[in-house]
Amino acid sequence: EAAAAVGGGGQQEAGITYLREAQLRQAISVQDAIPVMRFAFTQLAQDQVTVPTRVQIPVPEHDGVTLFMPARFLPSPTATLGIKIVSTRPGNAKIGRDTVAGLIMLLDDTTGATLAIMEAEYLTAIRTAAGSAVATQDLALPTASSLLVFGAGQQAAAHIRAICCVRPIKRVCIINRTQEKAEQLRASLAAEAELKDIEWSVGPKDSAEDRDAVRNAEIIVTATNSSRPLFDGTLVQPGTHLNCVGSYTPTMQEVDTETVVSAKVVADSVTQVLAEAGDIIIPIQQERITSAHVVTGLGSELCSKLRISPKDITLFKSVGNAAQDVAIATAAFSLAKAKGIG
């Protein structure tokens, strides 16, 4: 139902719908988002989405940047058109405001009129996690049951929920720079009915627990703002699948060069990853890999055939794509209307 909504953004009645985060949480779950992202990445792979290069406007006076990210799904049977606008302002933390603020706007493809405006934080979290879940479906071992997550924010929470939807996860370990935040996330998730049978553990970064967790993990998620590698890549065991979603600039590197060299790499967007992701750019600069090491984009036929051996290490690198934003917003808008929300 959610996936079917994408491509259905045709002419609508007059009026703009505004959906806040609480309403969006009622309208669409991360589980709903997984088939939506499968559809979005398949359409991308088939060149059925127009995604112009994102526009960045630096705001140096406030150490920030604002990004404008438009996309249009081509008619199937009707087109879907929208844009995400997201701003980062690190200084907001000092005044008690969110450091990232954003919205997604959907437009009527026929008239150009604005259909809906939605707060972007929750939708961004679930579309990113759902994209990782699609990659996990295609690349992780079918029996993978141990999950390691670096980070304890909204992305970490969404990834745990999403990956538990697509693999028989029995053990989850959360590693975070601040162990208190990891404990809070563990307690919150352990109270959810769908996750009640999980065996949970938490640990501080750069500890013995951290290193053991990497050795024991069959799926690893990195969802942090770290500029330096989070773990020693030589600890990653054969057969492991990694979803790396935190680093988004050429100088940020959540996973070290050894991890990338040992892995078969898939991207949400090969072009954007090669231009923006330090996880890939730095090993290229070190002449340890070439750009051809990023084998394909998620959604291509090759992706699901990439794992040849149970010992292959696979890595999905995501920097985010406007097609994901427009797809998730379209699905959320449709589900909200169906449920009488907004």
Disulfide bonds with the S-S distance in Angstrom:
none
